[in-house]
Amino acid sequence: MLFISHDFFHRWRMVMEEKFGTEETADLVDRFWQSVGEGKGESYLNTGGSSKSIE
């Protein structure tokens, strides 16, 4: 599953670079990881800081 997720991310980035260029894609990737971090933070808050119940 990790390999599939890794490949998915790089293929997504490649297609984005073709359409929007390298700089715009880099901005979108940064925003993506910011959103991931915010979601992870919310999950920690909702579980009282326990990582055991986070998928």
C-alpha positions, -999 to +999 in steps of 0.1 A: +000+000+000+029+024+008+043+019-027+009+026-043+005+058-022+040+069-030+035+064-067+001+081-066+016+112-051+044+115-076+021+108-105-003+135-092+026+159-089+039+151-124+004+158-140+001+190-119+035+202-132+025+196-168-007+217-164+004+244-139+042+245-140+068+237-113+063+268-091+025+266-089+027+229-082+052+235-054+028+260-038+000+234-042+021+207-026+029+229+003-008+237+008-015+200+006+009+191+034-003+221+054-038+206+052-026+172+061-009+186+092-040+205+102-061+174+098-036+153+118-036+180+146-074+179+147-073+142+150-049+144+180-071+169+197-102+148+192-086+117+207-070+135+236-035+133+221-035+095+217-020+083+184-033+048+189-068+056+176-056+076+146-056+058+112 
